[in-house]
């Protein structure tokens, strides 16, 4: 007896095998992790720039620096 497959069976099998390889592959994971970490660092830097450029925070930092320099 020969095994006869239905017409779309082989295509479904190949697609399922390809999907499995793609879903379990870790290729490119390090690049994606670096991209996410870089994006988070840029967002944090933008937040710090926004906070530190405000007048209140700038005044507090200048008074802290002045008192630290005049302490010695």
RAHUSUL-V724892 format. One record per backbone hydrogen bond with DSSP energy under -1.0 kcal/mol. CO is the residue of the C=O (numbers start at 1). NH is the residue of the N-H. E is the energy in kcal/mol with one decimal. If there is no record, write none. Layout:
BEGIN
CO_NH_E ; CO_NH_E
END
This chain:
BEGIN
6_9_-1.4 ; 8_12_-2.4 ; 9_13_-2.4 ; 10_14_-2.5 ; 11_15_-2.6 ; 12_16_-2.6 ; 13_17_-2.3 ; 14_18_-2.4 ; 15_19_-2.7 ; 16_20_-2.2 ; 17_21_-2.1 ; 18_22_-2.5 ; 19_23_-2.7 ; 20_24_-1.9 ; 26_29_-2.0 ; 28_32_-2.0 ; 29_33_-2.6 ; 30_34_-2.5 ; 31_35_-2.2 ; 32_36_-2.3 ; 33_37_-2.4 ; 34_38_-2.6 ; 35_39_-2.3 ; 36_40_-2.3 ; 37_41_-2.3 ; 38_42_-2.4 ; 39_43_-2.2 ; 40_44_-2.4 ; 41_45_-2.5 ; 42_46_-2.4 ; 43_47_-2.0 ; 44_48_-2.4 ; 45_49_-2.5 ; 46_50_-2.2 ; 47_51_-2.3 ; 48_52_-3.2 ; 49_53_-1.5 ; 51_54_-1.2 ; 54_58_-2.1 ; 55_59_-2.3 ; 56_60_-2.2 ; 57_61_-2.6 ; 58_62_-2.4 ; 59_63_-2.3 ; 60_64_-2.2 ; 61_65_-2.7 ; 62_66_-2.6 ; 63_67_-2.4 ; 64_68_-2.0 ; 65_69_-2.2 ; 66_70_-2.1
END
